[in-house]
């Protein structure tokens, strides 16, 4: 009988320690670097959005299930959490405020278990239509049952209850942020661990080839259902954290706009990579909080960005990062940096021209009473004068033409580098 050998290899790779340690450090240090109340509010929303987008990506990216109504589970989690908070405030329930997000998670799990059994019986387009129908059904109920949903005014609450414990009352925003950060880190780790389980692997198989999964004896509907329930649980946690953060929940949280935001920004971040939804969550908060304050045309800009991403980077920002990381590993990144610089300048020129035209148009439509003149990037433009429109159009055309010209030559360089990397990979495999 041979004795077991002693392995000195770490069970948890060093790279994983660095990634997760860096993620925890970012969550811990971020409010120290950005100390304003506005910045801490944004960081809190980013933490909530990360959980919600990762939960949605369990369906879209890992399971190939396109849902148009996933805000139902985060939204219902928010409503149950705010009602629980009010019960704690009234003294009818003894529960720490820090555990109320779990109430939202369990609520999301319950409703996902009830509604998901019917929803996941179908896949593909039928699944998407069913989720849309469920989303519209719940949203219409939010207007018909004001006793639970609070009508147009929603349900409000107060997260500061009783005496502070160890100085923590959840009154200051920084304390709420760190509660969100803890939930964000734990939820992210659990959802990543789920991808490594047999269920996670089988979910990927159901996404890629459901017929073969059925052939080898697995029930694809059961796999989809379990993933749906897990996704609903984490979406509910995000909803519960949102209820604590804002101390008010309205019917908007179960609406189609919220579900569409999850879909849009998970796609922009990169649904095929685990960290893609994290990038998408950051973009979502920037767009909904900052961009919406800077311009009234923010939805138009968002649509244009989505269109360009579909055309030039359908894998999202995460795919762009990974492709360039691959070039860096093979020592080829320097060859494409000049091309990136030219493309960036061309895109900036075209964006400036397009933005000037859009802002002038919106100014004429919405701010006509203020006169034709407006400020744009430190320059005064006359929205009714032909020179302003001609200059903006010239910038747009020149930037677009330069971008398209350089894009073609950049594509040839990229293709040559890809062939070199492929040959190098085959050479290393042969050795």
FENCOR-V341340 format. One line per field, one symbol per residue. phi: phi as a letter, one per 30 degrees, with the letter a starting at -180 (. if undefined). burial: I if it has 24 or more other C-alpha atoms within 12 Angstrom, else O. A space follows every 10 residues. Layout:
# FENCOR-V341340
phi = ???
burial = ???
This chain:
# FENCOR-V341340
phi = .ddddcccdd dcededdddd ddddddddde dddccddddd dddddddddd dddddddedd ddcicdccbd dedddddddd dddddddddd idbcbdddcd eddddddddd dddddddddd dcbiddeddd dddddddddd ddccbddcci iddiccabdd biddchicci dddddddddd dddddddddd dddddcdedd ddddddddad ddddddjccd dddddddddd dddddddddd dddddchabc dddcdddddd dedddddddk ddbddedddd ddddddddcd ddddbdcddd dddddddddd dcbddidddd dddddddddc icdddcdddd dddddddddd dddddddddd dddddcbddd jddacbhicd ccdccdeddd dddddddddd dddddddddd dddddddddd dddddddddd d
burial = OOOOOOOOOO OOOOOOOOOO OOIOOOIIOI IOOOOOOOOI IIIIIIIIII IIIIIIIIII IIIIIIIIII IIIIIIIIII IIIIIIOIOO OOOOOIIIII IIIIIIIIII IIIOIIIOII IIIIOOIIOI IIIIIIOIIO OIOOOOOIII OOOIIIIIII IOOOOOOOOI IOIIIIIIII IIIIIOIIIO IIOIIOOOII OIIIIIIOOI OOOOOOOOOI IIIIIIIIII IIIIIIIIII IIIIIIIIII IIIIIIIIII IIIIIIIIII IIIIIIIIII IIIIIIIIOO OOOOIIIIOO IIOOIIOOIO OOOOIIIIIO OOOIOOIOOO OOIOOIOOII OOIOOIIOII IIIIIIIIII IOIOOOOOOO OIOIOOOOOO IIIOOOOIIO IIIOIIOIII OIIOOIIOOI OOOIOOIOOO OOOOOOOOOO O
